[in-house]
Amino acid sequence: MKRQFSLFSLFSFLFFAISFLSAETLIEKIEIIGNKKVSRDTIMFYIKSKEKEVYDEELLREDFKSLWNTGFFSNIKMEEEDGSNGKIVKIYLEENPVIKSVEYKTGKNVKEQDIKDKLKEKNIYILPYSYYDPYKILKVKTVISDLLQSKGLQQGKVEVKTKRDKDEVSVTFEVNEGPKIKVGKIVFEGNKRVGDGTLRRAMKDTKIHSIISYVTSKDVFSQDKLEADLDKVKEKYQSKGYMEVKLGKPEIEYIDKRTIFLKKQKMAKIAIPVEEGPQYRLNEINIFGNKTLPADLIKSLIKMKKGDVYSLADRNKSVENLQKLYGERGYFYAQIAPVENLNPSKRTVDLELHIQENDLAYLGKLQFKGNNFTKDFVIRREWLLREGDIFNTRAFEESLKRVKQLGLVDFEKFPEVNPDQQNPSKINVTCEVKELQRNQIQFTGGYSGYEGAFMALSYSTVNFLGSGETMDVTLTTGQRIKDYRFGFTEPYLLDLPITIGFNLYDRGLKFPDLYTRYGKGGDFIFAARIYKFFRTNITYSYEVVDVKDVNENLFLYDPYSYFYYTEGKRIFSSIIPTFYYSTVDSPIDPREGVFYLGSLRYSSSFLGGDVLLIRPRFEWKLFKPIWKNHVLGFHFEAERVKPLKEQQLPFYERLYMGGELSLRGFEFYTIGPKNEAGVMIGGDKSLLFNFEYQIPVGGPLKAIIFYDVGNVWAIGEKIDLSNLYSSTGLEARIFVPMLRVPFRLIFAYNPRKIKKEDSHFAFRFAIGTTF
């Protein structure tokens, strides 16, 4: 009886299952209507519904979306009707035309390549012979509109024009940039403790229209730049302890205002709401995770003490300094995470520094690429780190600077610094370098304030045989100069940081209205690096001097000058010790670094000379990059010359000033003490200061704004800083890589004239640099 019941139950289940399945509606047929270029197989590939399978309305809705997303069709409609054995699905399609061409009509600020680059960044592609997709066209239009906004073209518009020919369409994006909207006014609403001026100065790229902001293009209103500057404003508040400051959405209003050219136009007035909140002070500093560096040392690096106003800027600088210290100890992978815990009731901040030191890092492989002529060891010997050494980040940065100081190669880009895949504790460094022009063969002629009209034939190399040696041969003759020279320098003697070299010369130089000085002799140089950027050298110089064509007025008021002129040739035998420190990054085109030099020329009889004097000299330079390759340059030089053993100072060893090497607006050797006849007699002490602001114009051309000031004081006269000559103006400097020197056009204004009939304005042509 139980078996019969079981069989009955089984047959009942099968009966109901077959009945249920037979009740499912199947797709008898799928008809595709309207397709011309898109094949049936392609369409069936994109849909999941299939003939002879179960009819599912939800699946058909998904198929509709899938077909629409292909971009092949401008209209899709699906219908179903009963067939003899199921449902017949009909898909009606209207195909999009094929894009025949895509054209961008742009202005001068937004170029076609700018648009293509931005579309690539957004992963949007619209290409000829692809299907026209209105939605994609709209996305392209939006990208171009956003690009206009980012360029400060707030009134810019984009119009899409299409021209259809049968099943093909040409698409043109017409970009009307409109005028750039300038920033006319910036105001802050709700700020009580921090003034508008301080907050406006914190904004780096959004400035009120003025001469300076116009030149730097920072007066152009841009929504993207404004948002970035709002973060700067917030940082300024947080640097003053207002940790909970809130900035509202800026309100933009257009006002009428005159430009610096007195033209009236629409400008943007930006109003920024501010909620300052309370000012916080530092309470506790807690250090976690440090093992190598003691907590007291870490706390000493933090620029704030308990009770000080809490400054986010000081915190960031402190973390940066700590990161550098860990890097100098070889902990390249050290991570420092600052955490602030605010106590609103007490208005204090507890600062926590969570440190994860990780393991020491070592220098793995050090490779140089691009030095086809310069030997590897020439670059490598300037590197302060050896493979296997602890990776000291400071030594790494100083190594880059020392390589650039050679003047042989420059870095194409910052070196690649990557962990070794097999041993992460090792760091591999790959430097891509570009070799600078090493050989110079030239036959030139021209005019400069120093030489006058001249012709020169010269050969020089700063990388003889690829080993870093320098050699030069020069033959120059001209209106004021005769100069024959041969020199050679070996920078690394026996592969040690010891330099030896010599110069042999026969030269004559005419100083207008004064005298002509002829000198034959040579210099022997011995130099050595003491430590990193500290160097010293000792030069022995031997020169036979002969002076001719002396202005007779020199004898009239200085009888001793007559002695030096009539008693035949004079011998200078001198030792010149020099000590200097230089972090200047390049001897050709310096952009950053500092330079100190102290030297002393000692000419003595025990060395075989008959002119006895001592000549100390101090020089200082500083190059400071500011923004976008703009560079500030400063130079100071002080010099004194003093005779020994009761000798008088020869007139041709006295100090003079003027010319492109000192005060650019004055003629060479025209500044200094004069006698009663108005003839230059020179002095025994001088001070010189030069300032430059270098502005890159394009390619090798720079515009230099300069200011020079200095003077020479007579023997027995005290230095008087109220008695100075100055020159200021603009210099166009073009660097010629093949010649390794810049050509200069100098336009100067001299507030103080030497003679009444002189002009305040001067124009000069020169070669080289002032400092």
Order of alpha helices (4+ residues) and beta strands (2+ residues): alpha-beta-alpha-alpha-beta-beta-beta-alpha-alpha-beta-beta-beta-alpha-alpha-alpha-beta-beta-beta-beta-alpha-alpha-beta-beta-beta-alpha-alpha-beta-beta-beta-beta-beta-beta-beta-beta-beta-beta-alpha-alpha-beta-beta-beta-beta-beta-beta-beta-beta-beta-beta
